[in-house]
Amino acid sequence: MTQKRKWRIVLLTAGFFAGIIMLCAGWTLSTYRSMQIESYNSGIVAMRAGDHRTAVVSFERSVQHFNRARQLDWLGRFLLPAPDIELAARASFHRGMLLVQSRQAKAAVAAFQESLRFNPGSGRAASVSEARRLQELALVVKHNLELLLSQHSQLAHSQGAARNSGDGDGEPRRVPGENPGSMPGPGSRDDL
C-alpha cells in the first residue's frame, strides 16, 4: 500500500467514527425529555385532579431533577438543554401551597424559602417581560410566606430564633410577619 492510500483509509475511518458519534448525539437530543418538566407537568395534572399527595411528590421530584441537572459534567451541559430555574421556583411554590392546604406549615415554609432561593425576584432575566414575571412570582411567594408566618406565630419565632442563634447579645430581632414599627432598628441617633 502506498502512503497516500493509508492516509485515505485513516481519514475515512476517523470520519466514520466521528459520524457515528454525531449520530448518537443527535439521537440523544431528538429523543430527550426533561424529567424536570415531566415531573412538573404531572404535578400540575395531579393538583388539578385534587390528588395533593401525588402533586407534592411530583413537584419535589421536579426540584430534584433540577438539582441533578445542575450538577452534570461538561459533556452533559454541552449536549443537553439547561435546567429551568423558574420552573424549579414554581414547583417549590406549588408544593408550598399544597402543603399549606394540607396543614403542614413547617414544610410549607421550607418550600417557600426554597422557591425564594431559586428566584429571589431580581437578576437572571433575559428580557423585561421575563424579569417582570420572575419578580411577580417572588412577590407572591414572599406574601404567602409572610402570611403563613403571621398565622403561625410559634413557627415565625422559631424561624427567627434559628436565624438569631449564636448572636449571644440578647437583643430582640425582627421576625418576618411582625409589625416593623414595633421594634427599634439597629444603630443610634448619633450615627447619622
Secondary structure, 3 states (H helix, E strand, C coil): CCHHHHHHHHHHHHHHHHHHHHHHHHHHHHCCCCHHHHHHHHHHHHHHHCCHHHHHHHHHHHHHHHHHHHCCCHHHHHHCCCCCHHHHHHHHHHHHHHHHHCCCHHHHHHHHHHHHHHCCCCCCCCCHHHHHHHHHHHHHHHHHHHHHHHHCHHHHHHHHHHHHCCCCCCCCCCCCCCCHHHCCCCCCHHHC
